[in-house]
Amino acid sequence: MNGSNSNKKLLIFMSIFLLIVSSFVFADLLSNPPSFSFKGEPTETITGQSFILTNDNVSYNITGLIFDFDILSGLPNNNVGVNSFTIMDLPSDLGNGSVPSKEATVNFDFTMPSGLDAIDENFNEVVWEIGQMKISGLEINASKQADTHPIEIFMDVEVKIENNLEFFNNQVEFEISGEDPRNTSSGKTRTVTDGDAVILRIFYENTFAEEDIRFYKKDIEFILYVDGEELDRQGGRDDVNSDEVGEAEVEFDVEDLDTGESYYVEIEMIGFTDYGNGDGGRHGEVFKFEIEVEEAVEESTFVGDSDGDGVNDDLDLCPNTSILCISDEAGCEMDPDNDGICNGADRTPNGEVVEEQTSQNTISKQQETVDEPEEVEEKVVEKNNESSGTGSFFFGLIVGFIGAALFFTLTKV
């Protein structure tokens, strides 16, 4: 009785052992599962992909093979799933006992998902582990049809979204007030002067091949840093469809920077796509260069003083002031006593003596006019008498001529 129980226990143990061993054998019926990494634009189809299935066990057939895709949880809305794969040449069975070591090449195309970021917050490329391709089927013992086991194989899939928002020609236009703009490449060094106003004109390009993928200006932002300090933040000026270029500007003043020192300048460009289906992903780049600050050279501001009054011509309101006159701050002659004689030429610039002399002269003339009326009358009488005597003389002279003429006439008769 005890021996019978022992045999039963041994039989059960051996059955469990064989089941465990067989499970490991069955798990190796397919080739070592590969993993796949795809890189491309959102919604782009990656063609010509493949993997190989192999049945190395001569005792088992593999049948009922199907394909599926398990999506990892936690991904943003990205339109990825089993429909992202187009499977070709997947056999329905693999090996039938009489044809051992049978293998099959499975070809497929993969469509890149949308809605995933191409870059992270530090502008590094993002690798997305999106899920696993799964091949499942049933293995059947060629000699014992009842000996069947389900099998599965998993293949990891990761994707990288190409960045499609770039600085056009990897350049920005560098303009200092009063100078012509110059193109600056990333990594270059530019010289600026303390007090300069700097404008950085940016040309950004949508490099998508798909025509319906665009960047709207409202979804593009440019942030300017000088040695890590944010100095300006601006949006895009233009919507850009695929293969189009837009424009934007950021600017800063060179102030509070030490002369003779170098500073790192960074322009962060961030844009979110619109794929035409409401999804979007982060794209963009960082543009970096250096500036060296020089000390400003003061230029002479003297523009001339043609009338020599000490006020430059560009500020002189009276540019023809006499050199004899004293000028005010506006360059005009000073004449506080309003006597018509400018200070510098006026011996009495305050007007006191001038007013006294004028009063005395006026009084003297008035006294002369009042005190000498009789002399004036006598002179008038004398002039009248003189005029009267002269008239009598001429009258007598005329009468004498007339009398002489009559005398000569009568004598001849």
Buried (B, 14 or more C-beta within 10 A) or exposed (E): EEEEEEEEEEEEEEEEEEEEEEEEEBEEBBBEBEEBEBBBBBBBEBEEBEBEBBBBBEBBBBBEBEBBBBBEEEBEEBBBBBEBBEBEEBBEBBBBBEEBEBBBEBBBBBBBBBBBBBBEEEBEEBEBEBBBBBBBBBBBBBEEEEEBBEBEBBBBBBBBBBBBBBBBEEBBBBBBEEEEEEEBEBEBEBEBEBEBBBBBBBBBBBBBEBEEBBBBBEBBBBBBBBEEEEBBEBEBEBBBBBEBEBBBBBBBEBEEBEEEEEBEBBBBBBBBBBBEEEBBBBBBBBBBBEBBBBEEEEEEEEEEBEBEBEBBEEEBEBBEBBEEBBBBEEBBBBBEBEBEBBBBEBEBBEBEEBEEEEEEEEEEEEEEEEEEEEEEEEEEEEEEEEEEEEEEEEEEEEEEEEEEEEEEEEEEE
